[in-house]
Protein backbone atom coordinates (compact mmCIF):
# COMPACT_ATOMS: atom_id res chain seq x y z
CA UNK A 1 0.00 0.00 0.00
CA UNK A 2 1.26 3.46 -0.86
CA UNK A 3 -0.53 6.60 0.27
CA UNK A 4 -0.03 10.30 0.99
CA UNK A 5 -2.02 10.99 4.15
CA UNK A 6 -4.21 14.06 3.69
CA UNK A 7 -5.73 14.20 7.18
CA UNK A 8 -6.10 12.34 10.45
CA UNK A 9 -9.55 11.62 11.83
CA UNK A 10 -9.28 10.70 15.49
CA UNK A 11 -11.69 8.00 16.61
CA UNK A 12 -12.10 5.67 19.57
CA UNK A 13 -12.59 1.92 19.71
CA UNK A 14 -14.13 -0.23 22.39
CA UNK A 15 -11.23 -2.63 22.11
CA UNK A 16 -7.72 -2.03 20.83
CA UNK A 17 -5.06 -4.74 21.00
CA UNK A 18 -1.33 -4.63 20.34
CA UNK A 19 -0.51 -6.36 17.05
CA UNK A 20 1.54 -9.54 17.55
CA UNK A 21 3.91 -8.91 14.62
CA UNK A 22 6.81 -6.49 15.01
CA UNK A 23 8.53 -5.04 11.96
CA UNK A 24 11.23 -2.53 11.12
CA UNK A 25 10.55 0.77 9.41
CA UNK A 26 12.72 3.06 7.35
CA UNK A 27 12.01 6.77 7.47
CA UNK A 28 12.96 9.22 4.74
CA UNK A 29 12.90 12.99 5.20
CA UNK A 30 13.37 14.99 2.04
CA UNK A 31 11.98 17.58 -0.32
CA UNK A 32 10.25 16.64 -3.57
CA UNK A 33 9.28 19.33 -6.07
CA UNK A 34 9.67 21.98 -3.36
CA UNK A 35 7.41 20.07 -0.97
CA UNK A 36 8.77 18.66 2.31
CA UNK A 37 7.81 15.02 2.80
CA UNK A 38 8.31 12.34 5.41
CA UNK A 39 8.00 8.79 4.12
CA UNK A 40 7.74 5.73 6.34
CA UNK A 41 8.25 2.30 4.79
CA UNK A 42 7.45 -0.78 6.86
CA UNK A 43 9.17 -4.03 6.00
CA UNK A 44 7.82 -7.56 6.05
CA UNK A 45 8.27 -9.66 9.15
CA UNK A 46 10.84 -12.45 9.23
CA UNK A 47 8.16 -15.11 8.71
CA UNK A 48 6.76 -13.54 5.51
CA UNK A 49 7.27 -15.09 2.09
CA UNK A 50 9.76 -12.33 1.22
CA UNK A 51 11.21 -11.14 4.56
CA UNK A 52 12.29 -7.51 4.60
CA UNK A 53 10.28 -6.53 1.50
CA UNK A 54 8.54 -3.15 1.76
CA UNK A 55 4.98 -3.81 2.93
CA UNK A 56 3.48 -0.34 3.33
CA UNK A 57 4.60 3.14 2.38
CA UNK A 58 3.00 6.14 4.05
CA UNK A 59 3.86 9.74 3.22
CA UNK A 60 3.13 12.86 5.22
CA UNK A 61 3.42 16.38 3.88
CA UNK A 62 3.98 19.29 6.26
CA UNK A 63 0.33 19.87 7.28
CA UNK A 64 -0.28 16.15 7.93
CA UNK A 65 3.00 15.81 9.86
CA UNK A 66 2.11 18.79 12.07
CA UNK A 67 -1.35 17.37 12.68
CA UNK A 68 0.10 13.99 13.68
CA UNK A 69 2.68 15.67 15.92
CA UNK A 70 -0.10 17.53 17.74
CA UNK A 71 -2.01 14.27 18.29
CA UNK A 72 1.13 12.48 19.53
CA UNK A 73 2.14 15.29 21.89
CA UNK A 74 -1.36 15.41 23.35
CA UNK A 75 -1.58 11.64 23.81
CA UNK A 76 1.94 10.96 25.12
CA UNK A 77 2.17 14.05 27.33
Secondary structure, 3 states (H helix, E strand, C coil): CEEEECCCCCCCCCCCCCCCCCCCEEEEEEEECCEEEEEEEEECCCCCCCCCCEEEEEEEEHHHHHHHHHHHHHHCC
